[in-house]
Amino acid sequence: MDTTAYIALSRQIALQEKMTATASNIANMATTGFKALHTAFRAQEQERGDVRPADFVRERVLVRDLRVGPLETTDNPFDLAIGGEGYFAVETPEGPAYTRDGHFALDPLGQLVNASGDLVLDDGGAPVVLPPNSGAVTIAADGTITTRTGPAGRLQLVTFADPQRLQAIGSSLYRSDQPPEPVLEPHVLQGRLEGSNVNPVMEMTTMMETVRAFQTTQKMIEAHHDLARRAVEQMLAADA
């Protein structure tokens, strides 16, 4: 296989990665706190001796769209959204994780948990626990939790030096090898949830464009193979 075919195949591999990201976005259009993923590509120059270098297509990075998604009012006191930067901290069986999905609830022990049952952490790294018969719960913009019996802790709200390096471990749950930093100006919204920031029209358009580009590249590969085959046949006929 010569360089032309390799270049075309590198483009197809890149398009496949783009399609995977787009399909994930479409599948999570209704996932609370989901952040859309987009692919970025660059050309990788490959030296070929005295011949002009060839540019292969290479995936550079998956870029996460960190813009705040649409906010939905639920009036559930344990539904929380973050109106700016930051993530809630939760404790999973594999260690701390971070999320913008604030669809929380109380478990039978009065602990605040997410939909998967992971414990929501306070600013000291301990589980948030509300006292029995605490009555109405109020959560302030800075994450402070107040019940009828008084303050009951403050939610841990963190950010990271490079949020793009967060490692997704679910639709809206992340891990990081970076040390978390406290959000300086938190903006927690009680009784609201942040929706997915996926743009359905844009994602469907991207999917169709990617399919067409893949098909065009496949036709180019087939045409190139046909030219190579005919060239070989003509050489064999000339030598006969």
N, C-alpha and C positions, 0 to 999 in steps of 0.2 A: 504494500500500500504506500503510495507516494505522499508528498507533503500536502497536496490539495485535499486529498481525502481525510488526512489527519486534522487539517484545519476545520473542515466541515463537521467532522465528528466532535471536535472540541466545542463547536458552536451548539451542536445538538445536546451535549452533556450540560452545557450552561443553560440551555432552554429547558431541559428537564428539571434542573434545580429551581428555575424560575416558576415552572408550573407547579412544583411541589409546594413552594411558598404561597403561591396564589390559591391553590386548593385548600391549604390550611387556613388562609384568611377567610375564604368563603364558608368553610365548615364552622368557623367561630364567629360568624356575624352576630350571633345572639348570645355570645359568652360574656358574662359580666367582667369588666376590667381587661378584656383582651386587647393587646396591642398588635396592630398589623405588621407583617414582615414583608420587606422588599429586598430584592437582590441587586447588588451592584457588581458590574463586571469591568474588566480591563483587558487590554491586549498584552500578551506575554510574548516578547520577541525571542525567537529561537535562531541562533546563529547556524548557518549552513555552509561554512567554509568560505569560498570566494563568491558564492551565490548570494543574492540579496536576501537578508534575513526574512523569515516568515513570521507573521503575527498570528498567534493562536489565541482563542477566546478562553479566558480564565475567570472563574468566579472569584471575586475579591472578598465579599463579605455579605452577610445577611444584616440588613439595617432594620431596626425596630422603630416603628413610628411611635414616638413618646407623647404625642399630643393627647390632651384629655378628651375622652370620649363623651358622648351625650349623656346628660344627667337625667335620671328618671326618679320622680317622686313616688315613694312607696308608703310613707308615714309609719313604717315599721321602725321602732326606736333602735333596733339592733342592725338596721341596714345603714351602712356608712359609706360615703364617697369622699375622695380626696380632691379638693378643688384646685390643686396645683401640683407641685412636685411631691414625690415621696411614695413610700410603701408601708403597709402594715406588716408587722413581724409576727410570724406564727411558728410554733414548734411542731415539726413533723417527726416521724420515727427515725428519719435519716438526719435530723438536725434542723437548725434554723432555716426558714425560708421566708420569702417576701412576696407580697401580693397587693394588688389594687382592688381586688374583689372583696368588698366589704359586706357581703351577705352573711352576717353572723347570727348566732343564736346562743341561748344558754343550754348547757347540758344538765342532766339531773343533779350534778354537784354544784350548780351555780357558776360553772366556768364558761367563759365566752369562747366559742369555737366557730370555725368556719364550716362550710358545707361538707367537708371531708372529715370533720371531727378533730382537726388540728387545733391546738390551744392557741388563742390569741395572746400575745405577750404585752406586758406593760413596759414603761420606760426603764424599769430596773431589770428586765429580762425574765420576770416571773409571770406565770399565768394570771390573766385577769379573772378575779373571782368576786362575784357580787354576794353580799350577805343575804340570808333567807328573809323573805318578806320585805325586800328593800323598796317595794313600791315603784313608782314611776322613775325611769332612768333618763337622765339628761347628759348628753355628751357635747361638750363645748368645742369650739373651733380648734383649740390646741390639743384636743384629745382627752381632756380631763373628764372623768366619769363621776357624776353626782347622783346619789339616790336620796330617798327620804331620810336615811340615817346619816347622810353627809357624804364627803368625798370618798370614792371607792377606787382611786387609782387614776392613772393616766396612760393612754395607749402609747405604745412605742411607734413612732413615725420616723422612718429613716430614708436617707438617700445615699447615692454612691457617686464617687468621683467620675466614673464612666458607666452610666446606666446601660450602654450598648453591650457591655461585657457580661451582663446578667445572663445566667444560663437557665433557659426555660426547662422546667421539670413537669409541666402540665400546661393547660390552656392559659392560665393566668397566675401561675406560681413559679417563683424564680429562686435560684441560689446564686451566691457570688463568692469569689475568693478575695474580694475587696472588703476592707473593713467598713461596716455601715457607719454613716454619719447622721447625727440628728438633724431633722428638718428645722431650719431656723424660724420659719414663719409658716407653721402648719395651718391647713384650712380644711378641717373635717366638717362634713355636712351630714347631719343626722337625718334619718328618714329618707335617704336618697341613695341611689346606686349609679355607678358609672358604667355605661354600656360599652360595647366594643366600638373601637374607632375605625373599623373597617368600612370603606365606602363600597357598597355592593355594586354600583354601576361601574366604577373604575375597575374593580376586580374582575367582573365579567368581561369587560372590554379587554383587559390585560390577558385573560385566559384565551379569548378568541385570537388575539394578535399573536400570542405565543404558539398556539396550534398552527396558525397559518405559516409562521416563520419556520417551525419544525418541518412542516410539509414541504416548504420551498427548499429547505436545505437538503431534505431527503431526495427530492427530484434532482438537485444539483449533483449529489453523490451518484445517483443512478446514471445520470447523463455522462458523468466523468468516467464511470466504469464502462459504459457502452463505448465511449471514444477509445479507451485503452484496449478494449477487446477487439475493436475493429482494426486498430493499429497493429496489434499482434497478428491478426488474421492476414492483413495485407503483407506484413513482413514474411510470414510463412509462405504465402502464395508467391511472393517474389523470389524466394529461395528454392521453390519447387522446380 
